[in-house]
Amino acid sequence: MQNKNSLQQELIKREIIPFIWVYDVFSASIAAKYYDGIFISGFSFAASHYGLPDIGFISWSDIVAFVQRVRRRIG
């Protein structure tokens, strides 16, 4: 799904849209083959990328860059 409007259109078509949690670009590329939506969290990114819990070690720009990498891969 590309944007909010696409999500709204899908919700009209079906009652449930499964989202799967991903933690890196590799898991996102696999999940995108089988699921319509993926979920990225700060905790999963911090644990996968830095090996640390999400207690303030990552910045917003880190998450934005990660999401951009995922979007380029699954685009």
C-alpha positions in Angstrom: 0.0 0.0 0.0 1.4 3.3 -1.0 -0.4 5.9 1.1 -3.1 6.7 3.5 -5.8 6.8 0.8 -4.8 3.3 -0.4 -5.1 2.0 3.2 -8.6 3.6 3.5 -9.6 2.0 0.1 -8.4 -1.4 1.3 -10.3 -1.1 4.5 -13.5 -0.5 2.5 -12.8 -3.7 0.6 -11.9 -5.9 3.5 -12.4 -5.8 7.3 -8.9 -6.9 8.3 -5.6 -6.0 6.9 -2.7 -7.9 8.5 0.5 -6.0 9.3 3.6 -7.9 10.1 6.4 -6.5 12.3 9.8 -6.2 10.6 13.2 -5.3 12.1 15.5 -4.8 9.2 15.5 -4.3 5.4 15.9 -8.1 4.8 12.9 -9.0 6.9 10.9 -6.2 5.3 11.7 -7.5 1.8 10.5 -11.0 2.7 7.4 -9.8 4.5 6.4 -7.5 1.6 6.1 -10.6 -0.6 3.4 -12.1 1.6 1.7 -9.2 3.5 0.1 -6.0 2.4 1.4 -4.0 5.3 4.5 -3.9 7.4 5.1 -2.4 10.8 8.4 -0.8 11.8 9.0 0.2 15.4 11.8 2.1 17.2 12.4 -0.9 19.4 12.9 -3.3 16.5 15.2 -0.9 14.7 17.3 -0.2 17.8 17.6 -3.9 18.7 18.5 -4.9 15.1 20.7 -2.0 14.1 22.5 -1.1 17.4 21.9 -4.2 19.5 20.5 -1.9 22.2 17.0 -1.4 23.7 15.0 1.6 22.6 15.7 3.9 25.5 16.8 7.0 23.7 19.9 5.8 21.8 18.3 6.4 18.4 17.2 9.6 16.8 14.3 10.4 14.5 16.6 10.8 11.6 17.9 7.2 12.1 14.3 5.9 11.9 13.5 8.1 8.8 16.7 6.8 7.0 15.7 3.2 7.9 12.2 3.6 6.5 13.6 5.2 3.4 15.9 2.2 2.9 12.9 -0.2 3.4 10.8 1.8 0.9 13.5 1.7 -1.7 13.9 -2.0 -1.3 10.2 -3.0 -1.4 9.1 0.1 -3.4 
